[in-house]
Amino acid sequence: MKKKVLAVDIDGTITLNGFGTIHLKALEKLRNLKNDGHHVIFVTGRSSVEAYILSMFGGLTLLGVGENGGCITHGEVMTHKLLGNKDECQNAFSYLKGIIDEPILEKPVFPRLTEVVLDRTFDIQNAQKLLDEKGFNVGLFDSGYAYHINSRGIDKGSGLIKALEMLNSDLEDTIALGDSETDVPLFRTVKNNIAVNNSIPELKEIAKIVTTKNSGEGLLEGLDMISSEF
């Protein structure tokens, strides 16, 4: 059996009921797959350092794609590969603060290297329109947890492509698991994909498999459904 790469979102996908607590049985299942020779990597809106640390303590592949594809942290000695541009995201944030009446606040999160993370307190579509009109080379994305300002062209799909190059692995041998808007580019990149039941409708529409259970329980269900792949 050819070895697979599992690209797994964190929040809402390998958690308990959508919250930040990791579903330990789901993590154990992923660790068993890693021990069988498959790559298991987290592809998340969280920082790549958080993904890397979870991989390290979870016994998974030491590579995390974070910041919605903006940064990859990898290696026995932790190393960062920056794919996004933090300065252009910061400039866009400063512009929005000065032009929008609604409160625009940075969200307290683990430090980011390539993106700006904001509270979900304003009209994201209007904000994107204003940034486009001004010529900013950035995109606004809603992870369900926060709004993220990322460099244009940066998303989970593009970040995964770079990660696969680093792992010398093929897209055809990759399986993605997710739940949110930021997983849509990932699912459009990876055709073998699983949406847990608590996913947004748009993700379910393009998913190859939709589970009947939520979050970590859904991840376990989805992996059982494709057990023949392994």
Secondary structure, DSSP 8 states (H G I E B T S, - for coil): ----EEEE--TTTSBSTTSSSB-HHHHHHHHHHHHTT-EEEEE-SS-HHHHHHHHHHHT--SEEEEGGGTEEEETTTTEEEE-S-HHHHHHHHHHHHHH-SS---B---S--SS-EEE-S-S-HHHHHHHHHHHT--EEEEE-SS-EEEEETT-SHHHHHHHHHHHHT--GGGEEEEE-SGGGHHHHHH-SSEEE-TTS-HHHHHH-SEE-SS-HHHHHHHHHHHTGGG-
